[in-house]
């Protein structure tokens, strides 16, 4: 395992987390490159002919991205900044898909100039904007429509994106008319269809229903003379933060093959529902990097009150927003193993009552200076971090085997103010 106890100390691969803390200080994020590689490899093995376009919103650290590029993984980006990172780490443009519901004209122009594989169009209005930008540049824009199949992903409402009241995508019942309209635009080229119903999905049924919806739409479009080269199923596969049992990539592949009418016995994953040119695109993020990361902090003190105990750390919602934003659960482990001796809320130094990383946790009787690790923090951790209360952003460290390296330096107060006048 990437994080494990060895001689009473918590390790990432072959490196003790305490050793990193002695040199780097706290707080810091740490990522296991070998675990990221294993998880990316599971997708590539399960979907050998698909484009695995990693979702940059989960974790856009350049060292992590460069590692994924070396493994042949593409990019799902939702901003000009993410596109810049994808190109900077050497992602081939034909392995980049551009998503998002609010692309600016400048971002669309950047995507076209970069020759990305596809722009996933979120609305009729955005279709017109993409056509306008393409016309001004004298180029043909490759597009897919993001469709909204009105499927409940059975996840937290804040990360549910496939219901009809969501801001994302076009209703699947209206998609046919939009494809016809796009076909009439001389500066647009229809290449596929896209769907992403949510994040941290742990049940098979919503993903299966989404794939079936795309199959049905694709066949209807084929009957209307519109052949699609790409079927983008999005991402959303969850991880086990606590006791969840999400599908593995191979289980997802079996469900997708069944839903799309692909006969795996013929070993030709480009033959989907009789559509010879269609290729699967996936956009996993959390399921590749989530369990590969941890956030390491230091105990400031243990505050005891008549109501409850509070273990106060030097890091809180400023660095890891998920518990406050989603009431999400993250396991919290002492870096030096010891038997549980008390129950406490684990909190940070931020002046908000929501600054709680874990409630009523069974922990050792930790003292000032002891280290704790907030587990499964590789996704939506640093990427959502803020400087609230003028707390500097934490350092980021990558580990591979017995080697480790700081890949993001902790900010200083001077650096935080450098752009201000």
CORJOLIN-V941424 format. One record per backbone hydrogen bond with DSSP energy under -1.0 kcal/mol. NH is the residue of the N-H (numbers start at 1). CO is the residue of the C=O. Records with the same first field share a line. If there is no record, write none. Layout:
BEGIN
NH=CO ; CO
END
This chain:
BEGIN
4=11
6=9
9=6
10=335
11=4
12=15
13=2
14=401
15=12
17=10
20=16
21=17
22=18
23=19
24=20
25=21
28=296
29=395
30=294
31=397
32=292
33=399
36=32
37=33
38=34
39=35
40=36
41=37
42=38
43=39
44=40
45=41
46=42
47=43
50=47
51=280
53=282
54=74
55=284
56=76
58=55
65=61
66=62
67=63
68=64
69=65
70=66
72=69
73=68
74=52
75=95
76=54
77=97
83=79
84=80
85=81
86=82
87=83
88=84
89=85
90=87
91=86
95=92
96=93
97=75
98=118
99=77
108=104
109=105
110=106
111=107
112=108
113=109
114=110
115=112
116=111
117=93 ; 96
118=96
119=142
120=98
121=144
127=123
128=124
129=125
130=126
131=127
132=128
133=129
134=130
135=131
136=132
137=133
138=134
139=134
141=187
143=189
144=119
146=121
147=194
148=170
150=162
151=162
159=156
160=157
161=197
162=197
166=163
170=146
172=148
174=171
178=174
179=175
180=176
181=177
182=178
183=179
185=182
188=185
189=141
191=143
192=143
193=230
194=145
195=232
199=159
201=236
208=204
209=205
210=206
211=207
212=208
213=209
214=210
215=211
216=212
217=213
218=214
219=215
220=216
221=217
222=218
223=219
224=220
225=222
226=221
229=191
230=191
231=279
232=193
233=281
238=201
241=239
252=248
253=249
254=250
255=251
256=252
257=253
258=254
259=255
260=256
262=257
266=263
267=264
271=268
272=270 ; 275
275=272
276=274
278=275
279=229
281=231
282=51
283=234
288=285
289=285
290=286
293=290
294=30
295=374
296=28
297=372
299=370
300=312
301=312
303=310
305=308
310=303
311=345
312=301
313=347
314=298
319=316
320=316
325=321
326=322
328=322
333=373
335=371
337=8
341=363
342=363
344=361
345=309
346=358
347=311
348=355
352=350
355=352
356=354
357=346
358=346
361=344
363=342
366=364
369=299
370=367
372=297
373=333
374=295
375=331
377=293
378=290
380=58
384=381
385=382
386=318
390=387
391=388
395=27
396=408
397=29
398=405
399=31
400=403
403=400
405=398
407=396
408=396
411=393
416=412
417=413
420=417
END
